[in-house]
Amino acid sequence: MATPEAPEAPEAPHPPAGLLTTRAVVPAALGLALAVTVWAIGLPAGPSLFGSSLADLTVPTAILLALTGLWLAGWTSTTRESWRVVDIVTASVLGVAGGFLFVLWNLSWPVVSGALAAFPPASGIGVGIWLLPGVLGALVIRKPGAALYTELLAAVVSALVGNQWGFSTVWYGFLEGLGPEVLFAILLYRRFGLGASLGGGAAAGVVVGLLDTFVYYPDFSPVFKAVYIVAAITSGVVIAGVGSWALTRALARTGALSSLASGRDARRV
């Protein structure tokens, strides 16, 4: 007499889109813990790096650790698609174009900031231009690392051409790119609509707002710092968020993004 076959074990459910898996808790918690530790203890004042005292890099290092942990949390929770040649070329074009946009804005910045000198925290409304390449790169390429790559490349181009901030432009660009990269990683690189774009711009605004208030404006009062950060976030949302979304749709309509998912989706809308 044949014995009945044992029933097959039910297939484990897949995690819902947009939610992080439990294994993501480890890098997120570790990154945040290290960031708080560095922020609380501080880096030593003696050694210097790229012409800056390590103590002056305490806040940037803490932000880097926190963002890296959060990015790894999202990155480990999603499938990693490899970049194609067309992705690399397109992201490089966007990054270089963003770099020359930076050059123009760098030249204009003394006039803009001078016009806002009566209320210094208001200068935060102009930082969104420097955040645009990262969000735009993420919306167009739609793959892990796109926001970081395009923003960093734009910053490198700006530094090579020359500006009033020197090498700090490069590590600033790295952190500014990590801001939206974290946001899209948390969304598991599955959402690239207007809401995600606004979130990416806001994330970049938070990063640059914190950096500027601690690195360039340490003498601001707490109220001025808060106003500056809010202005930076608003600028990130409006200029980098709305601007990148509008630019992506405009580029898609020309057919320039036909080989990318962003171009195909825009044609279906």
N, C-alpha and C positions, 0 to 999 in steps of 0.2 A: 504493500500500500504506500503510495507516494505521500510524502510529508508536505504539508503546505509551505510555500515559500514565505520567508519572513518579509513583512512589508518594508519597503524602502524608507529610509529615513528622509523626512521632509527637508527640502533644500533650504539652507539658511537664507533669511530675507536680506536683500541688499539694503544698505543704509539709504534713507531718503535723500534726494538731491538737495544740496544746500546745507546739509548738516555734517558736522565734523565727527569722525569716528573717535572712539574712546582712546585709541593709541595716540591721538593728537594732543591729549592732555599733557603728556610728558614734555615734549619740546616747548609747548606754550608755557607751562608752569616753570620749567627750568630757565627759559629766557627771561621771564618776568622776575623771577627770584634773583637772577644775576644782575638784572638791570637795577632793581631796588638796592641791592648790595653795593654796586658801584656808585650809584647816586648818593647813598647814605655815607659811605666811607670816603669816596673820592679817590682820584688817581694821584700819585706822587707829583710834586711840583718840579723836582729836579730834572729828570730826562725831558728831552724835547723830541717831537716828531713832526717832520715837514715844517719846521720853523715855529711850531706852537708847543708850549709847555703841555705835558700830559695832563696837568691839573685843569688846563683850559679845555681839554677834550673830555672831561668827565661826563657832561651832559650828552654830547654826541655819542659817546661810547655806550651810555646807558640806553639811549634811544635805539641804537643799533642792536643791542642785545635783546631788547624787548620785541622789536620788529622782526628780528631773525627767528625768534622762538615762535611768534605768531604765524609767520610765513611758513615755517616748517610744519606747523600744525595743519595748515590747510593743504600744503603740498603733499604731505604723506597721506592725506585722506582722499586723494583723487588720482585718476590715471594720468600718467605723464606722456603727453604726445611729443614725439620728436619734431624738431624744427626742420622744415624743408628749405631748399635754397631760396625759394620765392619769399619765405618768411624772413630769412636773414637779410635779403636784399631790401625788402620793403621796410623792415624795422630800421635798417641802416640809413635809408633815404630819409625816413621820418626823423631819426636822431640827428642827422647832419642838418636837415632843414630847421629843426628845433634849435640847434646850436647857433645858427645864424640869426634866428629870431631872438635868442638870448643876447647876441652881440648888439643888435639894434636896441633892445630894451635896456641893456647895460649903459649904452651911450645916452639914453634918454632919462635914466634914473636920477641923476643929479637934479634935473629940472623938475621931475615929478615929485621927488622927495622934498625939494626946496619949496614947492608950492604948498606942501602939506606940513611945513615946519611949525606952523602955529599950533598944531595938535599932532605931535610926533606919532602916537599910536595909529593914526589914520593911514600911515604909509603901508600898513599891512594890506590895504585893499589892492595894492599893485603887485603882490607876489604871485598872483595866479598865472601870470605869463610864464614864470619859471617852472610851473608845475604842469603845464599843458602837454609836453611831449610824452611823459610817462603814462598819463591817462589815455592819450590818443593811441599810443603804441599798444596798450592792452586791448582797447576796443577793436583795433584793426587786425592785430595778429591773433588774439584770442588763445594764447598759449602761455604756460608758465615761464616767467622771466622776461616777458615782453615789456612790461612797464619799467622794470629795473634797467633793462638794456637800452631802451630808447632815451630814458631820462639821463642815464649815466653818459651815453655817447654825446648827447646834447651838451652836457656839462663839460666834457673833455674838449669838444670843439670850442666852446666859449673860453676855456682856460688857455688853449693853444693860440687862439687869435689874440687873446689878451684882454684882461678886464681889471677892475679896481680891487678885486678880492683875491686874486692869485690862485694858488693851489686849492684853497678852501672850497672853491667852486666845485671841484671834483668830488670831494667827500660829501659836500652838501647835496650834489646831484644824486649820489648813491643813496643817501638817506631819503631824499625826496621821492626817488623811484621806488624805494621799499614801502613807502606809505600806501600808494594804490596797489602795489603788488600784494600786500597783506590782505587788502580788502577783496581783491579778486580771488585770492587763494582761499579765503574763508567762504566765498561763494563757490568754491571748487571749480573755478574757471568755467562755469556753465551759464552765467548770466552776464549779459553785456548790453543791456538796454539803458534807457535814460536813468533809471534808478541806480543801477550799478555805477554808471558814469559819475553821477552826483556823489555817490559814496566814495568813489576813488578820489575825486577832487577834494572832498572834505578830509579824507585821510591824509592826503598830501599837505593840506592846509594845517592840520594839527601838527604834523612833523615840523614844517618850516616855522610855524608860530612858536613852538617850544624852543627850537634851535635859536631863532633870532632873539627871543626875549632873554635867553640865558647867555648867549655868546656875544651878541652885538648890543643888546640893550639891558645889561644887568642892573643899571641904575634906575630903570623904570620903577615906579611904584607898583604895588600889586594890582591896583585898579588899571593903570596904564598897560600892564602886562596882559591882563585879562581882555582889555579892549583890543589890544594888538592881535591876540590869538583869535578872537572872534572875527576880526577883520580879515585875518589870513584864511580862516576856514571859509568865510563868505566868498572871498576872492577865489579860493580853490574850487568851490562849488559852481560859481557863476562862470569864471573864465576857463578853468581846466575841465570842469564837469560838463556844463552845457556846451562850451566851446568845442570840446573833443567830440561829443555826441553829434553836434551839427556838422563838424568837419568830416567825420566818418561817413555820414549820410551823403554829404556833398561829393566826397571822393567816390563813393559807391555809384552814384548816379552817372559819373563820367565813364564808368567801366574800368577805372584804374585798379579796382579791387576785385575784379571778376574771378581771379584764381584763388580768392580767399573766402572763407565762410562769411566774413563781415560784408563782403560785396554781394554774395548770393542772398543773404538774409534781407539786405536793404532792398533788393529788387522785388522780393516777395511782399514787402510792406506796401 
